[in-house]
C-alpha cells in the first residue's frame, strides 16, 4: 500500500498548482486528486520500502546459502572416484 501521507502531499501540491481563477474549486479538486491518485497507485500493486528491504534481505541470505551449497557440491564431486568406463 502506498503511503497515505505521500498521496496527501501530492494532492495538495496539485491543487496548489491550480490557476488563481480555479481556487474556489481547490478543496473539491484536492479530494478528486487524492481519489484518483489512490486508485491509480492501488492498481500498480506496489510494495512498501520496508517490504522491499525484507525481500532484499531474504534474497541475499538465499544467495549466500546457494553459494555455500554449490561449493559443498563441488567438494563432494572432487571426492568421487574417477571412472574410466563410459556408459552408453
SULKANOR-V20040 format. One record per residue. RES is the residue in one letter. PHI is phi in whole degrees, -180 to 180 (NA if undefined). Layout:
res=[RES & RES]
phi=[PHI & PHI]
//
This chain:
res=[X & X & X & X & X & X & X & X & X & X & X & X & X & X & X & X & X & X & X & X & X & X & X & X & X & X & X & X & X & X & X & X & X & X & X & X & X & X & X & X & X & X & X & X & X & X & X & X & X & X & X & X & X & X & X & X & X & X & X & X & X & X & X & X & X & X & X & X & X & X & X & X & X & X & X & X & X & X & X & X & X & X & X & X & X & X & X & X]
phi=[NA & -78 & -62 & -60 & -64 & -66 & -64 & -59 & -63 & -65 & -62 & -65 & -64 & -64 & -69 & -70 & -87 & -66 & -61 & -54 & -67 & -102 & -62 & -67 & -100 & -54 & -62 & -65 & -65 & -62 & -63 & -65 & -59 & -61 & -66 & -66 & -62 & -61 & -63 & -65 & -72 & -64 & -71 & -77 & 55 & -83 & -111 & -76 & -60 & -61 & -63 & -62 & -64 & -62 & -66 & -62 & -65 & -61 & -63 & -62 & -65 & -64 & -62 & -63 & -64 & -62 & -62 & -65 & -66 & -62 & -65 & -65 & -64 & -62 & -65 & -66 & -65 & -66 & -80 & -66 & -67 & -79 & -98 & -92 & -82 & -106 & -87 & -118]
//
